[in-house]
Amino acid sequence: MIRYCIRKFCDYYIEKIDENLEKEAIKILNDEELRIYFNMDYYDRWHGLLVYSIMKKVTTDRNYLIFSILHDCGKKRASFLLRIIHKLGFVTRLKNHPKIGYDMLEKINKDVAILILHHHDKNTSGMLKVFQDIDDRS
């Protein structure tokens, strides 16, 4: 757990968004998706771009690529401390972030909204399982 906390601290406070990757990625977002993206916490944008950079090597499906960028939009600027408390097993508002993300995207892109809603489901297969493995490693 200490190693996880140190890694997440570095990710949260030190890592920088690759501007070229961001420029490439946001080209696939429509105006409403772009608004959601820029309202996300810096860390969640960085993490989404990291997942996107790996996902684009395994799929060209536009909805999966958008999903990889926006999958944590429901976290709504969660602090580093809240993320650690949640990871320790305490119930926090982060537990509901897939539903919050679904609600944010439901009327914008239903297919992506459904992927966001199910991105932490245990019994998945196919491309959603591939996504989960990438998300867990990132």
DSSP file (Angstrom, degrees, kcal/mol; ACC not computed):
  #  RESIDUE AA STRUCTURE BP1 BP2  ACC     N-H-->O    O-->H-N    N-H-->O    O-->H-N    TCO  KAPPA ALPHA  PHI   PSI    X-CA   Y-CA   Z-CA
    1    1 A M     >        0   0    0      0, 0.0     4,-2.6     0, 0.0     5,-0.2   0.000 360.0 360.0 360.0 -36.5    0.0    0.0    0.0
    2    2 A I  H  >  +     0   0    0      2,-0.2     4,-2.5     1,-0.2     5,-0.2   0.920 360.0  50.4 -64.6 -41.7    2.9    2.4    0.7
    3    3 A R  H  > S+     0   0    0      1,-0.2     4,-2.6     2,-0.2    -1,-0.2   0.912 110.4  50.2 -61.2 -41.9    4.3    1.7   -2.7
    4    4 A Y  H  > S+     0   0    0      2,-0.2     4,-3.0     1,-0.2     5,-0.2   0.933 110.5  49.6 -59.8 -47.0    0.9    2.5   -4.2
    5    5 A C  H  X S+     0   0    0     -4,-2.6     4,-2.4     1,-0.2    -2,-0.2   0.904 112.0  47.5 -61.3 -42.7    0.6    5.7   -2.3
    6    6 A I  H  X S+     0   0    0     -4,-2.5     4,-2.4     2,-0.2    -1,-0.2   0.932 113.6  47.8 -64.7 -45.0    4.1    6.9   -3.3
    7    7 A R  H  X S+     0   0    0     -4,-2.6     4,-2.7     1,-0.2    -2,-0.2   0.935 114.1  46.2 -60.9 -46.4    3.4    6.0   -7.0
    8    8 A K  H  X S+     0   0    0     -4,-3.0     4,-3.1     2,-0.2     5,-0.2   0.866 109.6  54.9 -67.1 -35.6    0.0    7.8   -6.9
    9    9 A F  H  X S+     0   0    0     -4,-2.4     4,-2.7    -5,-0.2     5,-0.4   0.947 111.3  44.8 -59.8 -47.5    1.6   10.8   -5.2
   10   10 A C  H  X>S+     0   0    0     -4,-2.4     4,-2.5     1,-0.2     5,-1.6   0.925 115.4  47.4 -62.9 -44.4    4.1   11.1   -8.0
   11   11 A D  H  <5S+     0   0    0     -4,-2.7    -2,-0.2     3,-0.2    -1,-0.2   0.923 116.4  44.6 -59.8 -44.1    1.4   10.6  -10.6
   12   12 A Y  H  <5S+     0   0    0     -4,-3.1    -2,-0.2    -5,-0.2    -1,-0.2   0.875 128.6  21.9 -71.8 -39.4   -0.9   13.1   -9.0
   13   13 A Y  H  <5S+     0   0    0     -4,-2.7    -3,-0.2    -5,-0.2    -2,-0.2   0.651 130.3  31.8-107.6 -17.5    1.7   15.9   -8.3
   14   14 A I  T  <5S+     0   0    0     -4,-2.5    -3,-0.2    -5,-0.4    -4,-0.1   0.810  87.2  94.8-112.2 -41.3    4.6   15.4  -10.6
   15   15 A E      < -     0   0    0     -5,-1.6     2,-0.4    -4,-0.2    31,-0.1  -0.183  58.6-150.1 -59.7 146.4    3.5   13.9  -13.9
   16   16 A K        -     0   0    0     30,-0.1     2,-0.3    27,-0.0    -1,-0.1  -0.911  19.3-108.0-119.8 145.4    2.8   16.3  -16.8
   17   17 A I        -     0   0    0     -2,-0.4     2,-0.8     1,-0.1     3,-0.1  -0.532  31.2-122.7 -70.2 131.9    0.3   16.0  -19.7
   18   18 A D     >  -     0   0    0     -2,-0.3     4,-2.6     1,-0.2     5,-0.2  -0.689  21.3-155.1 -74.7 110.3    2.0   15.3  -23.0
   19   19 A E  H  > S+     0   0    0     -2,-0.8     4,-2.5     1,-0.2    -1,-0.2   0.850  90.4  51.6 -61.6 -37.1    0.7   18.3  -25.0
   20   20 A N  H  > S+     0   0    0      2,-0.2     4,-2.0     1,-0.2    -1,-0.2   0.911 111.3  47.4 -67.0 -41.4    1.1   16.5  -28.4
   21   21 A L  H  > S+     0   0    0      2,-0.2     4,-2.9     1,-0.2    -2,-0.2   0.914 112.0  50.8 -63.6 -42.5   -0.8   13.5  -27.1
   22   22 A E  H  X S+     0   0    0     -4,-2.6     4,-2.7     2,-0.2    -2,-0.2   0.925 108.7  51.0 -62.4 -44.5   -3.5   15.7  -25.8
   23   23 A K  H  X S+     0   0    0     -4,-2.5     4,-0.6     1,-0.2    -1,-0.2   0.906 113.8  45.7 -59.3 -41.9   -3.9   17.6  -29.1
   24   24 A E  H >< S+     0   0    0     -4,-2.0     3,-0.8    -5,-0.2     4,-0.3   0.939 114.6  47.3 -64.6 -47.7   -4.2   14.3  -30.9
   25   25 A A  H >< S+     0   0    0     -4,-2.9     3,-1.7     1,-0.2     4,-0.3   0.895 105.5  55.7 -66.0 -42.8   -6.7   12.8  -28.4
   26   26 A I  H >< S+     0   0    0     -4,-2.7     3,-1.1     1,-0.3    -1,-0.2   0.654  89.0  78.0 -71.7 -11.4   -9.1   15.7  -28.2
   27   27 A K  T << S+     0   0    0     -3,-0.8    -1,-0.3    -4,-0.6    -2,-0.2   0.773  92.1  53.1 -64.2 -24.3   -9.6   15.8  -31.9
   28   28 A I  T <  S+     0   0    0     -3,-1.7     2,-0.3    -4,-0.3    -1,-0.2   0.559  92.7  92.1 -88.3  -6.5  -11.9   12.8  -31.5
   29   29 A L  S <  S-     0   0    0     -3,-1.1     2,-0.1    -4,-0.3    -3,-0.0  -0.664  70.3-136.3 -89.1 140.4  -14.1   14.5  -28.9
   30   30 A N     >  -     0   0    0     -2,-0.3     4,-2.7     1,-0.1     5,-0.2  -0.302  40.0 -88.6 -81.0 178.5  -17.2   16.5  -29.8
   31   31 A D  H  > S+     0   0    0      1,-0.2     4,-2.0     2,-0.2     5,-0.1   0.886 127.8  45.5 -59.6 -42.5  -17.8   19.9  -28.2
   32   32 A E  H  > S+     0   0    0      2,-0.2     4,-2.1     1,-0.2    -1,-0.2   0.906 114.3  48.3 -69.3 -40.2  -19.8   18.5  -25.2
   33   33 A E  H  > S+     0   0    0      1,-0.2     4,-2.6     2,-0.2    -2,-0.2   0.885 110.5  52.8 -64.5 -37.9  -17.2   15.7  -24.6
   34   34 A L  H  X S+     0   0    0     -4,-2.7     4,-2.5     2,-0.2    -2,-0.2   0.892 107.0  51.8 -63.8 -40.6  -14.5   18.3  -24.8
   35   35 A R  H  X S+     0   0    0     -4,-2.0     4,-0.9    -5,-0.2    -2,-0.2   0.925 111.1  47.5 -61.6 -45.0  -16.2   20.4  -22.2
   36   36 A I  H >X S+     0   0    0     -4,-2.1     3,-0.8     1,-0.2     4,-0.5   0.930 110.7  53.0 -61.6 -45.0  -16.4   17.4  -19.9
   37   37 A Y  H >< S+     0   0    0     -4,-2.6     3,-1.4     1,-0.3    -2,-0.2   0.933 109.4  46.9 -56.5 -49.3  -12.7   16.6  -20.5
   38   38 A F  H 3< S+     0   0    0     -4,-2.5    -1,-0.3     1,-0.3    -2,-0.2   0.613 108.1  57.2 -75.2  -9.5  -11.5   20.1  -19.6
   39   39 A N  H << S+     0   0    0     -4,-0.9    -1,-0.3    -3,-0.8    -2,-0.2   0.482  88.7 101.0 -91.9  -4.9  -13.7   20.1  -16.5
   40   40 A M  S << S-     0   0    0     -3,-1.4    33,-0.1    -4,-0.5    34,-0.0  -0.427  88.0 -91.9 -75.8 154.6  -11.9   16.9  -15.3
   41   41 A D     >  -     0   0    0      1,-0.1     4,-2.2    -2,-0.1     5,-0.2  -0.307  36.6-114.4 -58.9 147.5   -9.2   17.1  -12.7
   42   42 A Y  H  > S+     0   0    0      1,-0.2     4,-2.8     2,-0.2     5,-0.2   0.907 117.1  51.6 -53.6 -45.6   -5.7   17.4  -14.1
   43   43 A Y  H  > S+     0   0    0      1,-0.2     4,-3.1     2,-0.2    -1,-0.2   0.919 109.2  49.2 -60.3 -44.2   -4.7   14.0  -12.8
   44   44 A D  H  > S+     0   0    0      2,-0.2     4,-2.4     1,-0.2    -1,-0.2   0.841 111.6  49.5 -67.4 -32.3   -7.8   12.3  -14.4
   45   45 A R  H  X S+     0   0    0     -4,-2.2     4,-2.3     2,-0.2    -1,-0.2   0.935 112.8  47.4 -67.4 -45.8   -7.0   14.0  -17.7
   46   46 A W  H  X S+     0   0    0     -4,-2.8     4,-2.0    -5,-0.2    -2,-0.2   0.936 114.8  46.1 -58.6 -48.0   -3.4   12.8  -17.5
   47   47 A H  H  X S+     0   0    0     -4,-3.1     4,-2.6     1,-0.2     5,-0.2   0.912 111.0  52.3 -63.4 -44.1   -4.6    9.3  -16.6
   48   48 A G  H  X S+     0   0    0     -4,-2.4     4,-2.6     1,-0.2    -1,-0.2   0.891 109.9  49.0 -59.7 -40.2   -7.2    9.2  -19.3
   49   49 A L  H  X S+     0   0    0     -4,-2.3     4,-2.5     2,-0.2    -1,-0.2   0.868 109.4  52.5 -68.1 -36.1   -4.6   10.2  -21.9
   50   50 A L  H  X S+     0   0    0     -4,-2.0     4,-1.2     2,-0.2    -2,-0.2   0.939 112.2  44.7 -63.3 -46.7   -2.2    7.5  -20.6
   51   51 A V  H >X S+     0   0    0     -4,-2.6     4,-3.0    17,-0.2     3,-0.5   0.921 112.9  52.3 -62.8 -43.7   -5.0    4.9  -21.0
   52   52 A Y  H 3X S+     0   0    0     -4,-2.6     4,-2.6    16,-0.3    -2,-0.2   0.906 103.6  57.3 -57.0 -44.0   -5.9    6.3  -24.5
   53   53 A S  H 3< S+     0   0    0     -4,-2.5    -1,-0.2     1,-0.2    -2,-0.2   0.808 114.6  38.2 -62.4 -29.1   -2.2    6.1  -25.6
   54   54 A I  H X< S+     0   0    0     -4,-1.2     3,-1.5    -3,-0.5     4,-0.5   0.874 113.5  54.5 -85.8 -42.6   -2.2    2.4  -24.9
   55   55 A M  H >X S+     0   0    0     -4,-3.0     4,-1.8     1,-0.3     3,-1.7   0.856  98.5  63.0 -60.2 -36.1   -5.8    1.7  -26.1
   56   56 A K  T 3< S+     0   0    0     -4,-2.6    -1,-0.3     1,-0.3    -2,-0.1   0.685  97.6  59.1 -67.1 -13.9   -5.1    3.2  -29.5
   57   57 A K  T <4 S+     0   0    0     -3,-1.5    -1,-0.3    -5,-0.2    -2,-0.2   0.668 114.6  34.5 -82.3 -17.9   -2.6    0.5  -30.0
   58   58 A V  T <4 S+     0   0    0     -3,-1.7     2,-0.3    -4,-0.5    -2,-0.2   0.563 124.2  24.1-114.3 -12.0   -5.2   -2.3  -29.6
   59   59 A T     <  -     0   0    0     -4,-1.8    -1,-0.2     1,-0.1     0, 0.0  -0.998  39.8-164.1-151.7 151.9   -8.3   -0.7  -31.1
   60   60 A T        +     0   0    0     -2,-0.3     2,-0.4    -3,-0.1    -4,-0.1   0.279  52.0 131.3-111.0   5.3   -9.5    1.9  -33.6
   61   61 A D     >  -     0   0    0      1,-0.2     4,-2.0     2,-0.1     3,-0.3  -0.457  51.6-149.6 -63.7 115.1  -13.0    1.9  -32.2
   62   62 A R  H  > S+     0   0    0     -2,-0.4     4,-2.6     1,-0.2     5,-0.2   0.868  93.4  53.4 -57.6 -41.6  -13.8    5.6  -31.7
   63   63 A N  H  > S+     0   0    0      1,-0.2     4,-2.7     2,-0.2    -1,-0.2   0.892 109.0  49.0 -64.5 -38.5  -16.2    5.0  -28.8
   64   64 A Y  H  > S+     0   0    0     -3,-0.3     4,-2.2     2,-0.2    -1,-0.2   0.860 111.5  50.0 -67.9 -33.9  -13.5    3.0  -26.9
   65   65 A L  H  X S+     0   0    0     -4,-2.0     4,-1.3     2,-0.2    -2,-0.2   0.911 113.0  45.2 -70.7 -41.4  -10.9    5.7  -27.5
   66   66 A I  H  X S+     0   0    0     -4,-2.6     4,-2.3     1,-0.2     3,-0.4   0.935 113.1  52.1 -63.0 -45.7  -13.3    8.4  -26.3
   67   67 A F  H  X S+     0   0    0     -4,-2.7     4,-1.7     1,-0.2    -2,-0.2   0.892 104.6  55.7 -56.1 -43.4  -14.2    6.2  -23.3
   68   68 A S  H  < S+     0   0    0     -4,-2.2   -16,-0.3     1,-0.2    -1,-0.2   0.854 111.9  43.7 -62.1 -33.3  -10.5    5.7  -22.5
   69   69 A I  H  < S+     0   0    0     -4,-1.3     3,-0.3    -3,-0.4    -1,-0.2   0.895 125.7  30.4 -75.1 -41.5  -10.1    9.5  -22.2
   70   70 A L  H >< S+     0   0    0     -4,-2.3     3,-2.4     1,-0.2     4,-0.2   0.374  81.3 112.6-102.4   3.0  -13.3   10.2  -20.3
   71   71 A H  T 3< S+     0   0    0     -4,-1.7     3,-0.3     1,-0.3    -1,-0.2   0.740  84.6  40.8 -57.3 -27.0  -13.7    7.0  -18.2
   72   72 A D  T >  S+     0   0    0     -3,-0.3     3,-2.0   -28,-0.2     4,-0.3   0.144  75.9 115.6-105.7  20.1  -13.1    8.8  -14.8
   73   73 A C  G X   +     0   0    0     -3,-2.4     3,-1.2     1,-0.3    -1,-0.2   0.778  68.0  67.3 -60.6 -25.3  -15.0   12.0  -15.5
   74   74 A G  G 3  S+     0   0    0     -3,-0.3    -1,-0.3     1,-0.2    26,-0.1   0.540  79.0  79.2 -73.6  -6.0  -17.4   11.1  -12.7
   75   75 A K  G <  S-     0   0    0     -3,-2.0    -1,-0.2    22,-0.1    -2,-0.2   0.731  83.4-157.2 -73.5 -20.5  -14.7   11.5  -10.1
   76   76 A K    <   -     0   0    0     -3,-1.2   -36,-0.1    -4,-0.3    -2,-0.1   0.901  63.3 -39.6  45.8  66.5  -15.2   15.3  -10.3
   77   77 A R  S    S-     0   0    0      1,-0.2    -1,-0.2    -4,-0.1     2,-0.2   0.891  79.9-171.5  57.2  48.2  -12.0   16.7   -9.1
   78   78 A A        -     0   0    0      1,-0.1    -1,-0.2     2,-0.1    -2,-0.1  -0.493  22.0-118.8 -70.2 137.4  -11.4   14.2   -6.3
   79   79 A S     >  -     0   0    0     -2,-0.2     4,-2.0     1,-0.1     5,-0.1  -0.273  19.4-112.1 -73.3 162.6   -8.4   15.2   -4.1
   80   80 A F  H  > S+     0   0    0      1,-0.2     4,-2.0     2,-0.2     5,-0.2   0.917 119.0  52.4 -58.7 -44.8   -5.4   13.0   -3.6
   81   81 A L  H  > S+     0   0    0      1,-0.2     4,-2.7     2,-0.2     5,-0.2   0.909 107.4  50.9 -61.3 -43.8   -6.4   12.3    0.0
   82   82 A L  H  > S+     0   0    0      1,-0.2     4,-2.4     2,-0.2    -1,-0.2   0.894 109.0  52.3 -60.9 -39.7   -9.9   11.2   -1.0
   83   83 A R  H  X S+     0   0    0     -4,-2.0     4,-2.2     2,-0.2    -1,-0.2   0.898 111.1  46.3 -64.2 -40.6   -8.4    8.8   -3.5
   84   84 A I  H  X S+     0   0    0     -4,-2.0     4,-1.9     2,-0.2    -2,-0.2   0.922 111.9  50.5 -68.5 -44.4   -6.1    7.3   -0.9
   85   85 A I  H  <>S+     0   0    0     -4,-2.7     5,-1.7     1,-0.2     4,-0.3   0.918 112.2  48.3 -58.5 -43.4   -8.9    7.0    1.6
   86   86 A H  H ><5S+     0   0    0     -4,-2.4     3,-1.7     1,-0.2    -1,-0.2   0.917 109.4  52.0 -62.4 -44.2  -11.0    5.3   -1.0
   87   87 A K  H 3<5S+     0   0    0     -4,-2.2    -1,-0.2     1,-0.3    -2,-0.2   0.804 100.6  63.0 -64.4 -29.4   -8.2    2.9   -2.0
   88   88 A L  T 3<5S-     0   0    0     -4,-1.9    -1,-0.3    -5,-0.1    -2,-0.2   0.561 126.8 -98.8 -72.8  -7.0   -7.8    1.9    1.7
   89   89 A G  T < 5S+     0   0    0     -3,-1.7     2,-0.2     1,-0.4    -3,-0.2   0.417  77.6 137.4 107.4  -1.5  -11.4    0.5    1.5
   90   90 A F      < -     0   0    0     -5,-1.7     2,-0.5     1,-0.1    -1,-0.4  -0.546  61.0-110.9 -76.6 143.5  -13.4    3.3    3.0
   91   91 A V        +     0   0    0     -2,-0.2     2,-0.2     3,-0.1    -1,-0.1  -0.638  51.4 161.4 -76.6 121.9  -16.7    4.1    1.2
   92   92 A T    >   -     0   0    0     -2,-0.5     3,-1.7    -6,-0.1     4,-0.3  -0.758  58.0 -90.0-129.7 176.8  -16.3    7.5   -0.5
   93   93 A R  G >  S+     0   0    0      1,-0.3     3,-1.2    -2,-0.2     4,-0.1   0.693 116.3  77.1 -63.6 -16.9  -18.2    9.3   -3.2
   94   94 A L  G >  S+     0   0    0      1,-0.3     3,-1.7     2,-0.2    -1,-0.3   0.761  77.4  73.0 -65.8 -23.1  -15.7    7.8   -5.7
   95   95 A K  G <  S+     0   0    0     -3,-1.7    -1,-0.3     1,-0.3     4,-0.2   0.839 100.6  44.7 -57.6 -32.3  -17.6    4.5   -5.4
   96   96 A N  G <> S+     0   0    0     -3,-1.2     4,-2.3    -4,-0.3     3,-0.4   0.300  78.8 109.1 -95.5   8.9  -20.3    6.1   -7.5
   97   97 A H  H <> S+     0   0    0     -3,-1.7     4,-2.6     1,-0.2   -23,-0.2   0.821  74.3  56.3 -62.6 -30.6  -18.1    7.7  -10.1
   98   98 A P  H  > S+     0   0    0      0, 0.0     4,-2.3     0, 0.0    -1,-0.2   0.930 111.0  44.2 -64.5 -40.3  -19.1    5.3  -12.9
   99   99 A K  H  > S+     0   0    0     -3,-0.4     4,-2.6     2,-0.2    -2,-0.2   0.902 113.7  50.2 -68.0 -40.8  -22.8    6.2  -12.4
  100  100 A I  H  X S+     0   0    0     -4,-2.3     4,-1.9     2,-0.2    -1,-0.2   0.926 112.1  47.9 -62.7 -44.3  -22.0    9.9  -12.2
  101  101 A G  H  X S+     0   0    0     -4,-2.6     4,-1.6    -5,-0.2    -2,-0.2   0.896 110.2  52.4 -62.4 -40.8  -19.9    9.7  -15.4
  102  102 A Y  H  X S+     0   0    0     -4,-2.3     4,-2.0     1,-0.2     3,-0.3   0.941 108.8  49.9 -58.6 -47.8  -22.8    7.8  -17.1
  103  103 A D  H  < S+     0   0    0     -4,-2.6     4,-0.4     1,-0.2    -1,-0.2   0.865 109.0  52.9 -60.4 -36.6  -25.2   10.6  -16.1
  104  104 A M  H  < S+     0   0    0     -4,-1.9    -1,-0.2     1,-0.2    -2,-0.2   0.848 121.5  29.6 -66.9 -34.2  -22.8   13.2  -17.5
  105  105 A L  H >X S+     0   0    0     -4,-1.6     4,-3.0    -3,-0.3     3,-1.3   0.524  89.0  99.5-105.7  -7.7  -22.5   11.5  -20.9
  106  106 A E  T 3< S+     0   0    0     -4,-2.0     4,-0.2     1,-0.3    -1,-0.1   0.858  93.7  34.9 -52.0 -43.8  -25.9    9.7  -21.3
  107  107 A K  T 34 S+     0   0    0     -4,-0.4    -1,-0.3     2,-0.1    -2,-0.1   0.514 121.6  49.0 -90.2  -5.1  -27.4   12.4  -23.6
  108  108 A I  T <4 S-     0   0    0     -3,-1.3     2,-0.2     1,-0.2    -2,-0.2   0.856 133.7  -5.3 -98.1 -49.1  -24.1   13.2  -25.3
  109  109 A N     X  -     0   0    0     -4,-3.0     4,-2.5     1,-0.1     3,-0.2  -0.716  60.9-172.2-152.1  92.2  -22.8    9.7  -26.3
  110  110 A K  H  > S+     0   0    0      1,-0.2     4,-2.4    -2,-0.2     5,-0.2   0.859  85.8  54.9 -58.7 -40.4  -24.9    6.8  -25.0
  111  111 A D  H  > S+     0   0    0      1,-0.2     4,-1.7     2,-0.2    -1,-0.2   0.921 112.3  42.5 -61.9 -44.2  -22.4    4.1  -26.1
  112  112 A V  H  > S+     0   0    0     -3,-0.2     4,-2.5     2,-0.2    -2,-0.2   0.892 111.4  56.5 -67.9 -39.7  -19.5    5.8  -24.2
  113  113 A A  H  X S+     0   0    0     -4,-2.5     4,-2.4    -8,-0.3    -2,-0.2   0.905 106.5  49.6 -58.2 -42.9  -21.8    6.4  -21.2
  114  114 A I  H  X S+     0   0    0     -4,-2.4     4,-1.5     2,-0.2    -1,-0.2   0.901 109.9  50.6 -65.2 -40.9  -22.6    2.7  -21.0
  115  115 A L  H  < S+     0   0    0     -4,-1.7     4,-0.4     1,-0.2    -2,-0.2   0.916 110.9  49.2 -61.9 -42.5  -18.9    1.8  -21.1
  116  116 A I  H >< S+     0   0    0     -4,-2.5     3,-1.1     1,-0.2    -2,-0.2   0.916 107.7  54.8 -62.1 -43.4  -18.2    4.3  -18.3
  117  117 A L  H 3< S+     0   0    0     -4,-2.4     3,-0.3     1,-0.2    -1,-0.2   0.850 117.7  35.2 -58.3 -35.4  -21.1    2.8  -16.2
  118  118 A H  T >< S+     0   0    0     -4,-1.5     3,-1.7     1,-0.2    -1,-0.2   0.282  81.4 109.5-104.6   9.8  -19.6   -0.7  -16.5
  119  119 A H  T <  S+     0   0    0     -3,-1.1    -1,-0.2    -4,-0.4    -2,-0.1   0.608  86.5  40.0 -71.6  -7.6  -15.8    0.1  -16.4
  120  120 A H  T 3  S+     0   0    0     -3,-0.3    -1,-0.3    -4,-0.2    -2,-0.1   0.281  83.5 130.1-115.3   9.2  -15.4   -1.4  -12.9
  121  121 A D    <   -     0   0    0     -3,-1.7     3,-0.2     1,-0.1    -3,-0.0  -0.321  54.0-141.6 -60.9 145.4  -17.7   -4.4  -13.3
  122  122 A K  S    S+     0   0    0      1,-0.2     2,-1.2     2,-0.0    -1,-0.1   0.899  87.8  56.0 -78.4 -42.2  -16.1   -7.6  -12.3
  123  123 A N  S    S+     0   0    0      2,-0.0     2,-0.3     6,-0.0    -1,-0.2  -0.631  76.4 135.3 -98.7  79.3  -17.4  -10.0  -14.9
  124  124 A T        -     0   0    0     -2,-1.2     2,-0.3    -3,-0.2    -5,-0.0  -0.747  26.5-178.0-118.3 167.8  -16.4   -8.5  -18.2
  125  125 A S    >>  +     0   0    0     -2,-0.3     3,-0.9     4,-0.0     4,-0.8  -0.900  45.0  24.7-150.1 178.7  -14.9   -9.8  -21.4
  126  126 A G  H 3> S-     0   0    0     -2,-0.3     4,-1.8     1,-0.2     3,-0.4  -0.250 121.0 -11.9  63.8-143.1  -13.7   -8.7  -24.7
  127  127 A M  H 3> S+     0   0    0      1,-0.2     4,-2.7     2,-0.2    -1,-0.2   0.804 133.9  59.0 -66.9 -30.4  -12.5   -5.1  -25.2
  128  128 A L  H <> S+     0   0    0     -3,-0.9     4,-2.5     2,-0.2    -1,-0.2   0.894 106.7  48.5 -66.0 -37.2  -13.9   -3.9  -21.9
  129  129 A K  H  X S+     0   0    0     -4,-0.8     4,-2.3    -3,-0.4    -2,-0.2   0.900 110.1  51.5 -66.3 -41.0  -11.7   -6.5  -20.1
  130  130 A V  H  X S+     0   0    0     -4,-1.8     4,-2.1     2,-0.2    -2,-0.2   0.936 110.3  49.8 -59.0 -46.3   -8.7   -5.3  -22.2
  131  131 A F  H  X S+     0   0    0     -4,-2.7     4,-3.3     1,-0.2     5,-0.2   0.938 108.5  52.2 -57.0 -48.5   -9.5   -1.7  -21.1
  132  132 A Q  H  X S+     0   0    0     -4,-2.5     4,-2.8     1,-0.2    -1,-0.2   0.898 108.6  50.3 -58.0 -42.1   -9.7   -2.8  -17.4
  133  133 A D  H  X S+     0   0    0     -4,-2.3     4,-1.5     2,-0.2    -1,-0.2   0.914 113.8  45.0 -62.4 -42.3   -6.3   -4.4  -17.6
  134  134 A I  H  X S+     0   0    0     -4,-2.1     4,-1.1     2,-0.2    -2,-0.2   0.924 113.7  49.8 -66.3 -44.7   -4.8   -1.3  -19.2
  135  135 A D  H >< S+     0   0    0     -4,-3.3     3,-0.5     1,-0.2    -2,-0.2   0.905 109.8  51.0 -60.9 -43.5   -6.6    1.0  -16.7
  136  136 A D  H 3< S+     0   0    0     -4,-2.8    -1,-0.2     1,-0.2    -2,-0.2   0.830 112.2  46.6 -65.5 -32.3   -5.4   -1.1  -13.7
  137  137 A R  H 3<        0   0    0     -4,-1.5    -1,-0.2     1,-0.2    -2,-0.2   0.649 360.0 360.0 -82.4 -15.4   -1.7   -0.9  -15.0
  138  138 A S    <<        0   0    0     -4,-1.1    -1,-0.2    -3,-0.5    -2,-0.2   0.437 360.0 360.0 -95.2 360.0   -1.8    2.8  -15.6
